[in-house]
Amino acid sequence: MIGASKLSILELERHVHDARSKLHLLEEELAFNQALAARIEEVRHIRRTISQIQLLSSQGDVLEAIEMLVKTEEELGLAQKGHRIKAFGVLAIATKNLRQDLVNALDREWHHLIRIDAQMATVSLPPSPQ
């Protein structure tokens, strides 16, 4: 009887060890899934913000779009730290392209507001609409 009870104690200890191992794996998986969900939400948030910036730009609100873009680039930079997620790289390219689009929009605005004649060495402003 003593041999049987010793065997059952060993079996119970093995079961407890297996259960602890499984619990540890589940806890690690849960932590991974939570971290992944957080990264996905960051990507979604930045993507929505980029869409808002594009809308502002298309509506002619370039200065507001620039302010929002600067904040988004900062958020993206923080989100990318320590993470090698391809979606962040794609968003970084999108913000870079968006920045160039905004620079081009500002250039077009300046060309409408200020006339520069390099040959005549003059700068003029078009008449303001009445």
Disulfide bonds with the S-S distance in Angstrom:
none
